[in-house]
Amino acid sequence: MKNRIIAALTAAAFICISLSGCAAASKEPMTYTDTVFDTVVSITVYDSTDQEILDECKSMCQKYDAMFSATNPDSEISRINQAGGNPVEVSSETATLIKKGLYYGKLSNGAFDITIGKVSSLWDFKAENPSVPDSAAIASALEHVDYQKVLVSGNTVTMQDSQAAIDLGAIAKGYIADRLKDYLEEEGIRHANINLGGNVQTIGGKPDGSAFNIGIQEPFSESGIPLTSVKIKDQSIVTSGTYQRYFEKDGTIYHHILDPKTGYPCQNGLSSVTIITDSSLTADALSTTCFVLGPEDGLKLVNQLDNVDAVFIDSENEITYSTNFMK
């Protein structure tokens, strides 16, 4: 079971990025690959041979992993969760990320909720033998899920519910990908691919001028063959899918995308939601939000937003595109 989960993570991390056409580059690409944020990350730079740039990317990944982790007892998020409702001074970046999470909570009327921490901690998808949490424990944890009880004033965060817990897992990688892109562009990089476990952020296109071709995986396909693909330049693409982290118990599949209203994995006929837009943070938050909202309300939300495209795949592998997709 553990191997299957790791295999699914790895497949999600790489999501069939096509790198053909790079022969036109004047330099050999350099790549940093690691396991951070509980997944495989890969950063490829096509127009520089300066190893110090990738070393800094590694340092940034490690810094943010320590800063935003809900399981690292020394992280800023853990300090908030352990404060018993007392105000906690955090870095400006953590405060900004929490405020972004609260924004998407309001936008989705709670379908996206960063105070899911008490519930998500009950579901251990990395265990050797994962199990479904006790229903009474889930019900108790749900009493402490309410993004409206998080206050951010400057860099001070206060939990009005002293037992609530923040989990930024549905938004942190998007924020980090955006910061990595900012850094690389400041270093003069014009062609790069940042892949944080399925959160893909591109800088420009390939060195030959063509777009990156990103495959969207067929859910639960052992071959990893994409069901469809999109071409992007200087954009982010993020997929939230049932096949990325899951376990099966008594014939039922339990995946990691939890509904803040029930405490259980969403069961709405969707297998994955992919968002394409400029910001990886936006794509990250919206992929989860739209999945939780379901096919109708999720698609309705995307169609109201500017410069956001979406691909919805249901349990029968039927594909639905947002209204303005590819236009």
Buried (B, 14 or more C-beta within 10 A) or exposed (E): BEEEBBEBBBBBBBBBBBEEBBEEBEEEBBEBEBEBBBBBBBBBBBBBEEEEBBEBBBEBBEEBBEBBBBEEEEBBBBBBBEBEBEEBEBEEBBBBBBEBBBEBBEBBEBBBBBBBBBBBBBBEBEEEEBEBBEEEEBEBBBEBBBBEBBEBEEBEBBBEBEEBBBBBBBBBBBBBBBBBBEBBBEBEBBBBBBBBBBBBBBBBBBBEEBBBBBBBBBBBEEEBEBBBBBBBBBBBBBBBBBBBBBBEEEEEEBBBBBBBEEBBBBBBEBBBBBBBBBBBBBBBBBBBBBBBBBBEBBBBBBEEBEEBBBBBBBBEBEEBBBEBBEE
